Amino acid sequence: MKKHNFSAGPCILPQEVFNEASQAILDFNNSGLSIVEISHRSKDFVDVMEEARSLALELLGLEGKGYKVLFLQGGASTQFLMTAYNLLQSKAGYINTGSWSDKAIKEAKLFGEALEVASSKDANYNYIPKGYEVPNDLDYLHCTSNNTIFGTQIKEFPKANCPLVCDMSSDIFSRVLDFSQFSIIYAGAQKNMGPAGTTLVVLKEDILGKIERQIPSMLDYQVHISKSSMFNTPPVFAVYTSMLTLRWLKKLGGIAAIAEENEKKAKLIYSEIDLNPLFKGFAAKEDRSTMNATFSLADGHLKETFDTMWKEAGINGLNGHRSVGGYRASMYNAMPLESVAVLVDIMGDLERKA
Ligand SMILES: *Cc1c(COP(=O)(O)O)cnc(C)c1O
């Protein structure tokens, strides 16, 4: 039986993408060859890379605006250092909204000053800082749009007179934003786009080439741009599967259409969390993520009963991250509303039973 997969990542992808991707493992485009055994320089694969790039730009509304799209390796975690390597001359600013931001700051410190412009560490990251001043002498300002572990999401992005860099690993392509406010957007594929193994980087070319240090080729955005993400062998299967997900999203009506679905799912679970006295939410209400809902039982003694109930209903991946505890329902683009309804029904059943 197919599970209701609430896992935070690697995560659910559309069933039709799994079907098509598995077919391509056996026979890609009727070539008699598998997608994983063809040359990455063959026309068939170059077309895949091209389509993935242009779909990403189209879906984000960034065509013709000076942006380049890269599919790199090393995860979002490598972007923590690559952004700093390529852009940090003396001082960068960071909005610290969770463990991932914290890790990005740690890497940036290897290259220069990484100033914490704002932080919600004082409350175990259960809210998004607001009303802070952004200094006007930064090389760039870095933020994390969605805090996967804590279940908070930035609704209003900071204004700065420097390039804005955003880690969108866990909510890329999930909501309507003016994406042109960002100079770099990066996202590990495995939260909302594809299997682990590739990282999407969308960046404005004109912010590059302004620092003095030497950059190793594999970590240099300009090298990857000049080689169209083929400086070395790209992760062909991860790129192909991501492309299929982007095709699926375009067919659905793009980000605006999926955003509406994501709102419905979020509303459904948060209203249960708020109305059911057995549960309490973790994140501040106004900062709640539409992707990852974090909550816990008001009374721990029901844990065993609740855990048995959701597992028996075919739900997977509901345990919270160890730094928050409780539960986390990750509801990425491919999760159907019906799966969230199954979970909400169980929460209701628990209340009736208790
Ligand atoms: C998962 C995650 C990461 C880490 O991604 P990797 O691809 O595993 O390096 C970074 N940032 C955010 C917001 C994430 O959710």
The ligand as a Gaussian input file, in Angstrom:
#p B3LYP/6-31G(d) Opt

LIG

0 1
 C       17.320000      20.247000       4.086000
 C       17.760000      21.627000       4.104000
 C       19.094000      21.994000       3.870000
 C       20.196000      20.970000       3.646000
 O       20.116000      20.463000       2.389000
 P       21.198000      19.403000       1.846000
 O       20.809000      19.317000       0.403000
 O       20.971000      18.139000       2.613000
 O       22.540000      19.955000       2.048000
 C       19.424000      23.327000       3.867000
 N       18.495000      24.270000       4.086000
 C       17.201000      23.965000       4.328000
 C       16.213000      25.059000       4.561000
 C       16.789000      22.642000       4.334000
 O       15.510000      22.336000       4.573000

